């Protein structure tokens, strides 16, 4: 298994981070991909990757909820890190649009998203995309770059059949499936029946959105096994097949994973 989306560099894991990684290894997790969220989190994330080389892989990007008045300066400093010829980043992320709590920075979020998409094109890296209450604007933004060969993951997908099909019209992208798929009243299992297994990857979004039977607790990478089991049930295949296919999907998108 590969956890394509985990924030275990965050303070939520300061007291037991090494145990969390140990549990992930014991659960059969091959590697962990770490989306960045803001400027302050970059060095924490890189320190973790330095401690676990070849197991933890960093991304760089500005999360839409962290777009503030100085976002242009923040993006400039982040791009300076990307310009280093031996930079460690395997993707641009976590980036995207989020209008759930606040719509006062809609224009700034769209601008930040577009600038970071352009990084992905220039530096030939995939995208890790966050979208919440912004599906239409997200698709409109991406369509401007439809001919540029972008690849990536639509993280934490929980939308409708129509939204899934619209997102999958971007050929180089996967849907990131996590704990929501296990929730009792989630419509996601029915939606996934319309999505080829070859177009999804597994994730946890640790420490958020823990799957059943851990719902309500802090999420961690080892729990991706519960997502894998649920996906196997949805597709009526073995967990081993889910693991094989989703691992291959992940490595196709994130080609810098060793």
C-alpha positions, -999 to +999 in steps of 0.1 A: +000+000+000+010+036-005-005+064+015-006+092-011-017+120+013-005+123+049+004+152+072+024+133+098+049+161+100+022+181+118+024+187+156-005+162+161+022+135+158+051+151+178+047+127+207+047+094+187+058+101+151+083+073+150+057+048+164+032+060+138+057+052+110+065+019+127+028+010+127+026+020+090+054-003+081+039-032+100+005-026+083+023-030+049+026+006+038+054+009+012+059+046+014+041+079+025+036+110+004+036+142+023+018+172+008+029+206+022+003+231+034+022+264+040+056+280+043+059+272+080+054+234+074+081+230+048+111+225+070+092+202+094+082+180+064+118+180+050+132+170+084+108+140+085+118+130+050+155+133+059+149+110+089+131+084+067+147+086+032+130+065+006+100+061+028+086+097+032+084+119+001+078+156+002+057+179-020+056+217-019+027+240-023+004+266-006-029+252+006-059+274-004-069+280+032-034+294+038-036+320+010-033+353+028-023+389+021+013+380+014+006+350-007+026+363-037+057+367-016+052+332+000+049+317-035+080+334-046+100+320-017+085+285-023+095+286-059+131+295-049+132+261-033+120+245-065+147+262-085+174+242-067+187+216-091+186+189-065+154+197-048+136+168-031+100+175-041+080+149-060+049+170-067+033+204-063+008+203-035-013+206-016-029+233-038-064+240-050-095+259-041-116+260-009-146+282-006-163+262+022-156+286+051-146+318+034-152+333-001-134+366+006-102+355-011-117+338-041-096+357-066-064+353-046-070+315-043-076+312-080-045+332-088-024+311-064-038+279-079-029+290-114+006+301-105+013+267-089-002+248-119+024+267-139+051+254-116+039+219-123+042+225-160+076+242-158+092+218-133+075+187-148+058+176-116+024+162-108-002+181-088-019+172-055-052+191-056-076+201-028-111+211-037-140+220-014-171+238-024-153+249-055-158+222-081-169+245-110-141+270-104-115+243-101-125+227-134-126+261-152-091+268-139-077+234-150-093+236-184-071+265-193-041+241-191-058+211-207-032+208-235-002+210-211+000+173-201-007+178-164-010+148-141-019+145-104-045+135-078-078+151-069-073+145-032-101+134-008-127+129-035-162+127-021-183+141-049-211+130-072-210+107-103-211+137-125-183+154-107-162+122-108-166+120-146-158+157-150-126+153-130-116+121-148-119+139-181-085+152-172-066+121-185-035+123-163-054+124-130-065+100-103-091+103-076-077+101-040-099+078-019-097+079+018-117+074+050-149+089+036-154+058+016-159+038+048-185+061+064-219+044+069-240+071+051-214+080+025-226+079-012-190+074-023-192+036-027-220+040-053-201+067-071-169+046-072-188+018-090-187+041-120-150+048-117-123+024-130-100+010-103-072+022-126-082+058-118-079+058-080-052+060-054-054+054-016-049+080+010-055+088+047-052+126+050-038+120+084-045+133+110-080+140+095-109+118+084-101+085+101-119+056+085-142+032+103-136+017+128-113+046+139-137+074+130-135+103+154-099+095+164-067+109+150-061+094+117-027+078+108-011+062+078-016+026+090-053+030+087-050+032+049-054-006+052-091+000+061-096+021+030-080-007+009-104-032+024-134-010+017-123-004-019-118-041-024-154-046-012-167-019-035-150-033-066-156-069-056-119-078-059-093-089-034-074-064-013-042-076-030-056-066-064-065-032-050-030-028-036-013-038-068-034-016-090-034+015-068+003+012-061+009+011-099-015+041-103+005+060-077+039+053-093+026+063-127+016+097-114+044+102-090+073+090-111+100+103-087+091+076-061+120+052-061 
